[in-house]
């Protein structure tokens, strides 16, 4: 499931295929690094922390998309 999160972010932002690919790569890299940093800082298992970071990122992205739809921001 978590491998779909960067693809969902790229698709939601849209644009050309190359734009979606770059957004997905950037999103996946950023969330992975954040998850690994949180794992090191909080002394938690890395795999589980990265998966939780992707889940949290998906929730934040979903919430932001709901807010932008309600406010009329494309």
N, CA and C atoms as an extended XYZ file, in Angstrom:
222
Properties=species:S:1:pos:R:3:atomname:S:1:resname:S:1:resid:I:1 pbc="F F F"
N         0.811       -1.190        0.000 N   UNK     1
C         0.000        0.000        0.000 CA  UNK     1
C         0.861        1.262        0.000 C   UNK     1
N         1.914        1.281        0.769 N   UNK     2
C         2.688        2.499        0.918 CA  UNK     2
C         3.462        2.864       -0.342 C   UNK     2
N         3.666        1.917       -1.234 N   UNK     3
C         4.345        2.272       -2.473 CA  UNK     3
C         3.428        3.051       -3.393 C   UNK     3
N         2.136        3.054       -3.119 N   UNK     4
C         1.187        3.789       -3.946 CA  UNK     4
C         1.092        5.258       -3.551 C   UNK     4
N         1.553        5.623       -2.379 N   UNK     5
C         1.403        6.997       -1.895 CA  UNK     5
C         2.122        8.006       -2.791 C   UNK     5
N         3.377        7.817       -3.180 N   UNK     6
C         4.000        8.782       -4.085 CA  UNK     6
C         3.296        8.865       -5.440 C   UNK     6
N         2.804        7.742       -5.932 N   UNK     7
C         2.081        7.749       -7.203 CA  UNK     7
C         0.777        8.529       -7.072 C   UNK     7
N         0.094        8.372       -5.956 N   UNK     8
C        -1.135        9.131       -5.719 CA  UNK     8
C        -0.854       10.626       -5.641 C   UNK     8
N         0.232       10.996       -4.994 N   UNK     9
C         0.595       12.414       -4.894 CA  UNK     9
C         0.899       12.984       -6.272 C   UNK     9
N         1.636       12.257       -7.078 N   UNK    10
C         1.954       12.719       -8.420 CA  UNK    10
C         0.728       12.841       -9.294 C   UNK    10
N        -0.167       11.879       -9.184 N   UNK    11
C        -1.391       11.913       -9.967 CA  UNK    11
C        -2.294       13.055       -9.530 C   UNK    11
N        -2.383       13.280       -8.227 N   UNK    12
C        -3.250       14.341       -7.708 CA  UNK    12
C        -2.764       15.716       -8.129 C   UNK    12
N        -1.459       15.908       -8.166 N   UNK    13
C        -0.931       17.204       -8.561 CA  UNK    13
C        -1.067       17.384      -10.066 C   UNK    13
N        -0.940       16.296      -10.809 N   UNK    14
C        -1.200       16.334      -12.239 CA  UNK    14
C        -0.056       16.892      -13.064 C   UNK    14
N        -0.408       17.319      -14.258 N   UNK    15
C         0.597       17.826      -15.187 CA  UNK    15
C         1.015       16.750      -16.162 C   UNK    15
N         2.183       16.934      -16.715 N   UNK    16
C         2.698       15.967      -17.677 CA  UNK    16
C         3.186       14.719      -16.947 C   UNK    16
N         3.481       13.704      -17.716 N   UNK    17
C         3.975       12.461      -17.125 CA  UNK    17
C         5.282       12.704      -16.387 C   UNK    17
N         6.156       13.506      -16.966 N   UNK    18
C         7.438       13.764      -16.307 CA  UNK    18
C         7.243       14.550      -15.007 C   UNK    18
N         6.282       15.464      -14.976 N   UNK    19
C         5.999       16.203      -13.746 CA  UNK    19
C         5.476       15.269      -12.664 C   UNK    19
N         4.549       14.395      -13.041 N   UNK    20
C         4.014       13.436      -12.069 CA  UNK    20
C         5.102       12.510      -11.551 C   UNK    20
N         6.006       12.090      -12.437 N   UNK    21
C         7.104       11.216      -12.037 CA  UNK    21
C         8.030       11.924      -11.046 C   UNK    21
N         8.389       13.166      -11.349 N   UNK    22
C         9.273       13.918      -10.446 CA  UNK    22
C         8.607       14.199       -9.099 C   UNK    22
N         7.319       14.507       -9.118 N   UNK    23
C         6.594       14.727       -7.858 CA  UNK    23
C         6.572       13.436       -7.040 C   UNK    23
N         6.298       12.325       -7.684 N   UNK    24
C         6.272       11.041       -6.983 CA  UNK    24
C         7.625       10.686       -6.392 C   UNK    24
N         8.683       10.872       -7.165 N   UNK    25
C        10.031       10.590       -6.659 CA  UNK    25
C        10.387       11.503       -5.498 C   UNK    25
N        10.115       12.774       -5.654 N   UNK    26
C        10.426       13.723       -4.585 CA  UNK    26
C         9.632       13.446       -3.322 C   UNK    26
N         8.344       13.180       -3.493 N   UNK    27
C         7.476       12.882       -2.356 CA  UNK    27
C         7.941       11.617       -1.639 C   UNK    27
N         8.232       10.570       -2.408 N   UNK    28
C         8.689        9.318       -1.816 CA  UNK    28
C        10.017        9.462       -1.094 C   UNK    28
N        10.932       10.206       -1.701 N   UNK    29
C        12.237       10.421       -1.070 CA  UNK    29
C        12.105       11.227        0.214 C   UNK    29
N        11.332       12.310        0.159 N   UNK    30
C        11.175       13.175        1.329 CA  UNK    30
C        10.523       12.430        2.494 C   UNK    30
N         9.470       11.684        2.212 N   UNK    31
C         8.778       10.959        3.292 CA  UNK    31
C         9.667        9.850        3.841 C   UNK    31
N        10.421        9.178        2.991 N   UNK    32
C        11.332        8.139        3.466 CA  UNK    32
C        12.411        8.712        4.382 C   UNK    32
N        12.989        9.848        3.988 N   UNK    33
C        14.017       10.481        4.807 CA  UNK    33
C        13.432       10.943        6.142 C   UNK    33
N        12.227       11.520        6.097 N   UNK    34
C        11.576       11.949        7.338 CA  UNK    34
C        11.321       10.742        8.246 C   UNK    34
N        10.866        9.643        7.667 N   UNK    35
C        10.622        8.435        8.456 CA  UNK    35
C        11.892        7.868        9.065 C   UNK    35
N        12.982        7.874        8.302 N   UNK    36
C        14.247        7.367        8.841 CA  UNK    36
C        14.810        8.293        9.908 C   UNK    36
N        14.656        9.596        9.729 N   UNK    37
C        15.121       10.545       10.743 CA  UNK    37
C        14.314       10.402       12.029 C   UNK    37
N        13.008       10.223       11.888 N   UNK    38
C        12.169       10.018       13.069 CA  UNK    38
C        12.529        8.713       13.763 C   UNK    38
N        12.844        7.691       12.977 N   UNK    39
C        13.250        6.414       13.544 CA  UNK    39
C        14.523        6.559       14.374 C   UNK    39
N        15.499        7.299       13.842 N   UNK    40
C        16.760        7.484       14.561 CA  UNK    40
C        16.568        8.355       15.796 C   UNK    40
N        15.779        9.415       15.655 N   UNK    41
C        15.585       10.344       16.773 CA  UNK    41
C        14.784        9.723       17.911 C   UNK    41
N        13.798        8.893       17.571 N   UNK    42
C        12.914        8.320       18.584 CA  UNK    42
C        13.277        6.887       18.956 C   UNK    42
N        14.349        6.366       18.357 N   UNK    43
C        14.808        4.998       18.605 CA  UNK    43
C        13.696        3.981       18.363 C   UNK    43
N        13.116        4.057       17.158 N   UNK    44
C        12.036        3.163       16.762 CA  UNK    44
C        12.505        2.297       15.594 C   UNK    44
N        11.830        1.174       15.335 N   UNK    45
C        12.188        0.344       14.190 CA  UNK    45
C        12.007        1.119       12.882 C   UNK    45
N        12.989        1.052       12.013 N   UNK    46
C        12.994        1.882       10.811 CA  UNK    46
C        11.855        1.547        9.854 C   UNK    46
N        11.654        0.293        9.552 N   UNK    47
C        10.626       -0.089        8.585 CA  UNK    47
C         9.241        0.364        9.002 C   UNK    47
N         8.891        0.092       10.235 N   UNK    48
C         7.570        0.474       10.729 CA  UNK    48
C         7.411        1.988       10.776 C   UNK    48
N         8.459        2.693       11.116 N   UNK    49
C         8.390        4.149       11.194 CA  UNK    49
C         8.220        4.759        9.813 C   UNK    49
N         8.904        4.212        8.818 N   UNK    50
C         8.756        4.718        7.450 CA  UNK    50
C         7.338        4.446        6.944 C   UNK    50
N         6.799        3.276        7.217 N   UNK    51
C         5.431        2.961        6.808 CA  UNK    51
C         4.444        3.909        7.483 C   UNK    51
N         4.623        4.180        8.766 N   UNK    52
C         3.756        5.126        9.467 CA  UNK    52
C         3.906        6.534        8.906 C   UNK    52
N         5.109        6.919        8.519 N   UNK    53
C         5.331        8.241        7.915 CA  UNK    53
C         4.580        8.349        6.591 C   UNK    53
N         4.581        7.286        5.796 N   UNK    54
C         3.822        7.304        4.544 CA  UNK    54
C         2.326        7.377        4.817 C   UNK    54
N         1.848        6.658        5.813 N   UNK    55
C         0.437        6.731        6.175 CA  UNK    55
C         0.045        8.122        6.637 C   UNK    55
N         0.884        8.730        7.463 N   UNK    56
C         0.627       10.088        7.937 CA  UNK    56
C         0.681       11.083        6.789 C   UNK    56
N         1.642       10.917        5.891 N   UNK    57
C         1.747       11.801        4.727 CA  UNK    57
C         0.510       11.684        3.844 C   UNK    57
N        -0.014       10.467        3.703 N   UNK    58
C        -1.224       10.272        2.908 CA  UNK    58
C        -2.401       10.996        3.548 C   UNK    58
N        -2.530       10.915        4.873 N   UNK    59
C        -3.612       11.617        5.563 CA  UNK    59
C        -3.479       13.129        5.435 C   UNK    59
N        -2.266       13.636        5.570 N   UNK    60
C        -2.037       15.080        5.431 CA  UNK    60
C        -2.345       15.529        4.005 C   UNK    60
N        -1.906       14.766        3.028 N   UNK    61
C        -2.152       15.100        1.627 CA  UNK    61
C        -3.647       15.084        1.336 C   UNK    61
N        -4.367       14.108        1.865 N   UNK    62
C        -5.811       14.010        1.681 CA  UNK    62
C        -6.510       15.203        2.325 C   UNK    62
N        -6.105       15.562        3.546 N   UNK    63
C        -6.693       16.713        4.217 CA  UNK    63
C        -6.443       18.004        3.461 C   UNK    63
N        -5.240       18.166        2.949 N   UNK    64
C        -4.916       19.370        2.178 CA  UNK    64
C        -5.739       19.433        0.899 C   UNK    64
N        -5.969       18.289        0.273 N   UNK    65
C        -6.772       18.299       -0.949 CA  UNK    65
C        -8.228       18.638       -0.648 C   UNK    65
N        -8.742       18.184        0.489 N   UNK    66
C       -10.113       18.539        0.868 CA  UNK    66
C       -10.234       20.033        1.128 C   UNK    66
N        -9.259       20.583        1.822 N   UNK    67
C        -9.284       22.017        2.125 CA  UNK    67
C        -9.184       22.839        0.843 C   UNK    67
N        -8.315       22.406       -0.074 N   UNK    68
C        -8.162       23.172       -1.318 CA  UNK    68
C        -9.413       23.082       -2.181 C   UNK    68
N       -10.116       21.960       -2.146 N   UNK    69
C       -11.361       21.832       -2.914 CA  UNK    69
C       -12.452       22.722       -2.335 C   UNK    69
N       -12.539       22.797       -1.014 N   UNK    70
C       -13.563       23.620       -0.374 CA  UNK    70
C       -13.317       25.105       -0.593 C   UNK    70
N       -12.037       25.480       -0.638 N   UNK    71
C       -11.724       26.899       -0.810 CA  UNK    71
C       -11.670       27.302       -2.277 C   UNK    71
N       -11.771       26.333       -3.174 N   UNK    72
C       -11.781       26.631       -4.602 CA  UNK    72
C       -10.412       26.777       -5.215 C   UNK    72
N        -9.353       26.411       -4.492 N   UNK    73
C        -7.999       26.473       -5.025 CA  UNK    73
C        -7.776       25.247       -5.905 C   UNK    73
N        -7.332       25.406       -7.133 N   UNK    74
C        -7.154       24.238       -8.019 CA  UNK    74
C        -5.995       23.370       -7.618 C   UNK    74
